[in-house]
């Protein structure tokens, strides 16, 4: 079915699931396990991005988590080394499915790599996109999440964290986000707290997930919810 709004059939829904882990070798394997527990939040596609201290690695695919990240497909996990990783399961939509819309989305910014996994929807995404395209931005997907990447890249602040915060000030809607940068993992929640996001610990490993069931499956202890409007930065095993 055709729509007049390109985001109508392709925007992320509240059912999407996100999961992040920091401070553990082979973080991607932990994220894959967490995504299995969040599979009910999205069955269309799954993806994971990891950071090994030097490079970012991403694997995304259509289909269920078990079809992409499983014991039978160990190569996918081995290709995602590092002590920090974030992942996403995408809710099945009525529009065309496309690998370019599977998350995490990744971009090389002037301050380094930036991966983002998003649960929710941005209500002013169309207006922001039109403004960004008009001033020279080139979009690679039809996901509203990509507007955050472009806003971050265009911010006048000189540090990536502050660029990201500046971008969020222009965004309206409901969202929970997990981002991976060279400086650490960022997790945040919209000011109204509409989309869920919880913080957990597994020993020294820091876990962030859409639901506590994601913590349970990896043996992590629930610490607390990320507060509405709160942003945390995880550097290794340290939380700011």
C-alpha positions as CSV (number, residue, x, y, z in Angstrom):
1,X,0.0,0.0,0.0
2,X,1.4,3.4,-1.0
3,X,1.4,6.2,1.5
4,X,1.9,10.0,1.2
5,X,4.5,9.9,4.0
6,X,7.6,7.8,3.3
7,X,8.0,7.2,7.0
8,X,4.5,5.7,7.4
9,X,5.5,2.2,6.3
10,X,9.1,2.4,7.5
11,X,9.3,4.2,10.8
12,X,10.5,2.3,13.8
13,X,7.8,1.2,16.2
14,X,7.8,0.8,20.0
15,X,8.2,-2.9,19.5
16,X,11.8,-2.6,18.3
17,X,14.3,-3.9,20.8
18,X,17.8,-2.6,21.6
19,X,20.6,-4.1,23.7
20,X,24.1,-2.9,24.6
21,X,27.1,-4.4,26.5
22,X,30.4,-2.8,27.6
23,X,33.4,-4.0,29.4
24,X,33.6,-7.6,28.4
25,X,35.6,-9.5,25.8
26,X,33.3,-10.8,23.1
27,X,30.6,-8.3,23.9
28,X,28.8,-9.2,20.6
29,X,28.1,-12.7,21.7
30,X,26.4,-11.3,24.9
31,X,24.4,-8.8,22.7
32,X,23.3,-11.6,20.4
33,X,22.0,-13.5,23.5
34,X,20.2,-10.4,24.7
35,X,18.6,-9.9,21.3
36,X,17.3,-13.5,21.4
37,X,15.4,-12.5,24.6
38,X,14.1,-9.4,22.9
39,X,13.0,-11.2,19.7
40,X,9.3,-10.6,20.5
41,X,9.9,-6.9,20.0
42,X,11.0,-7.3,16.3
43,X,11.1,-10.2,13.9
44,X,11.9,-8.5,10.6
45,X,15.7,-8.0,11.0
46,X,18.6,-7.9,13.4
47,X,22.0,-6.3,13.6
48,X,25.0,-5.8,15.9
49,X,27.9,-3.3,15.8
50,X,31.0,-3.9,17.9
51,X,34.1,-1.8,18.7
52,X,37.5,-3.5,19.3
53,X,39.4,-0.3,20.4
54,X,40.5,0.5,16.9
55,X,37.8,-0.4,14.4
56,X,34.0,-0.8,14.3
57,X,32.5,-4.0,12.9
58,X,28.8,-4.4,11.8
59,X,26.7,-7.3,10.7
60,X,23.1,-6.8,9.8
61,X,20.6,-9.1,8.1
62,X,17.0,-9.7,7.4
63,X,15.3,-12.4,9.5
64,X,15.3,-13.6,13.0
65,X,18.2,-13.3,15.5
66,X,18.7,-17.1,15.5
67,X,19.1,-17.1,11.7
68,X,21.8,-14.5,11.8
69,X,23.6,-14.9,15.1
70,X,23.7,-18.6,16.2
71,X,26.0,-21.5,17.0
72,X,25.5,-22.6,13.5
73,X,26.7,-19.2,12.2
74,X,29.7,-18.6,14.5
75,X,31.5,-16.6,11.7
76,X,29.0,-13.7,12.2
77,X,30.0,-13.4,15.9
78,X,33.7,-13.9,15.3
79,X,33.6,-11.0,12.8
80,X,32.4,-8.7,15.6
81,X,35.4,-8.5,18.1
82,X,35.7,-6.1,20.9
83,X,34.7,-5.2,24.5
84,X,31.7,-3.1,23.5
85,X,28.7,-3.8,21.2
86,X,25.2,-2.7,20.6
87,X,22.4,-4.5,18.8
88,X,18.9,-4.1,17.4
89,X,15.9,-6.2,16.4
90,X,13.5,-4.5,14.0
91,X,9.7,-4.7,14.1
92,X,8.1,-6.1,10.9
93,X,6.4,-3.3,8.9
94,X,3.8,-3.3,6.2
95,X,6.1,-1.5,3.7
96,X,9.0,-2.9,1.7
97,X,11.8,-4.4,3.8
98,X,15.3,-3.3,3.0
99,X,18.7,-4.1,4.4
100,X,19.6,-0.4,4.3
101,X,17.1,0.3,7.1
102,X,18.4,-2.5,9.4
103,X,20.1,-1.2,12.5
104,X,22.4,-0.3,14.1
105,X,23.1,2.4,11.5
106,X,26.7,3.4,11.3
107,X,28.6,6.5,10.0
108,X,32.1,7.8,10.0
109,X,31.9,11.3,11.4
110,X,34.8,13.8,11.8
111,X,35.2,12.7,15.4
112,X,35.2,9.0,14.5
113,X,32.7,6.2,14.1
114,X,29.2,6.5,15.3
115,X,26.7,3.6,15.5
116,X,23.1,4.0,16.7
117,X,20.3,1.6,17.6
118,X,16.9,3.2,18.1
119,X,13.6,2.1,19.6
120,X,10.7,4.5,18.9
121,X,9.8,7.1,16.4
122,X,10.7,10.7,15.7
123,X,7.6,12.8,15.0
124,X,9.4,15.7,13.3
125,X,11.6,13.4,11.2
126,X,10.1,14.5,7.9
127,X,10.6,18.2,8.5
128,X,14.2,17.6,9.7
129,X,14.9,15.4,6.7
130,X,13.7,17.9,4.2
131,X,15.8,20.6,5.9
132,X,18.9,18.5,5.9
133,X,18.5,17.4,2.3
134,X,17.9,20.9,1.2
135,X,21.2,21.9,2.8
136,X,23.2,19.1,1.3
137,X,22.8,15.9,3.4
138,X,22.7,12.7,1.5
139,X,20.5,10.0,3.2
140,X,21.3,6.3,2.7
141,X,18.0,5.0,4.3
142,X,14.4,5.9,4.8
143,X,14.7,5.4,8.5
144,X,13.8,8.4,10.8
145,X,16.8,7.4,12.9
146,X,19.2,8.6,10.3
147,X,18.2,12.2,10.9
148,X,19.9,11.9,14.3
149,X,23.2,11.0,12.6
150,X,23.0,13.9,10.2
151,X,22.1,16.4,13.0
152,X,25.0,15.1,15.0
153,X,27.4,15.5,12.1
154,X,26.3,19.0,11.5
155,X,26.4,20.3,15.1
156,X,28.9,23.1,15.8
157,X,30.2,21.5,19.0
158,X,33.7,20.0,18.9
159,X,33.1,16.8,20.9
160,X,31.0,14.0,19.7
161,X,29.0,13.6,22.9
162,X,28.0,17.3,22.8
163,X,27.2,17.1,19.1
164,X,24.9,14.2,19.9
165,X,23.2,16.0,22.8
166,X,22.8,19.1,20.5
167,X,21.1,16.9,17.9
168,X,18.7,15.4,20.4
169,X,17.5,18.9,21.3
170,X,16.1,19.2,17.8
171,X,14.4,15.8,17.9
172,X,10.7,15.4,18.9
173,X,9.0,12.1,19.7
174,X,9.5,9.0,21.7
175,X,12.8,7.2,21.7
176,X,15.4,5.1,23.5
177,X,18.8,5.0,22.0
178,X,22.1,3.1,22.4
179,X,25.1,4.5,20.6
180,X,28.6,3.2,20.2
181,X,31.5,5.6,19.8
182,X,35.3,5.5,20.2
183,X,34.9,7.1,23.6
184,X,32.3,4.7,24.9
185,X,28.7,3.5,24.8
186,X,25.9,6.1,25.1
187,X,22.4,5.3,26.3
188,X,19.6,7.7,26.6
189,X,15.8,8.0,26.9
190,X,13.3,10.6,25.6
191,X,12.3,13.3,28.1
192,X,8.8,11.9,28.6
193,X,10.2,8.3,29.2
194,X,7.7,6.8,26.7
195,X,10.1,4.2,25.4
196,X,11.6,1.8,28.0
197,X,15.3,1.3,28.8
198,X,16.9,-0.5,31.7
199,X,20.4,-0.6,33.2
200,X,22.0,-3.8,34.5
201,X,25.3,-5.2,35.6
202,X,26.9,-8.7,35.1
203,X,29.9,-8.6,37.3
204,X,31.7,-5.5,36.0
205,X,30.0,-5.6,32.6
206,X,27.5,-2.9,32.0
207,X,24.3,-3.9,30.2
208,X,21.6,-1.7,28.7
209,X,18.4,-3.2,27.3
210,X,14.8,-2.5,26.3
211,X,13.4,-4.9,28.9
212,X,14.6,-6.7,32.0
213,X,14.1,-10.0,30.2
214,X,17.2,-9.1,28.2
215,X,19.1,-8.8,31.5
216,X,17.8,-12.1,32.8
217,X,18.9,-14.2,29.8
218,X,22.5,-13.1,30.2
219,X,22.6,-13.4,34.0
220,X,22.7,-9.7,34.6
221,X,21.3,-8.0,37.7
222,X,18.8,-5.2,37.2
223,X,20.2,-1.9,38.6
224,X,17.5,0.6,37.6
225,X,15.6,2.2,34.8
226,X,17.3,4.9,32.7
227,X,15.3,8.0,33.8
228,X,13.3,10.0,31.4
229,X,15.5,12.5,29.7
230,X,18.6,10.9,31.2
231,X,21.8,10.2,29.2
232,X,24.6,7.9,30.5
233,X,28.1,7.3,29.0
234,X,29.7,4.0,29.7
235,X,33.5,3.9,29.3
236,X,34.6,0.3,29.7
237,X,32.9,-0.7,33.0
238,X,32.6,2.8,34.3
239,X,29.3,4.7,34.1
240,X,29.0,8.5,33.9
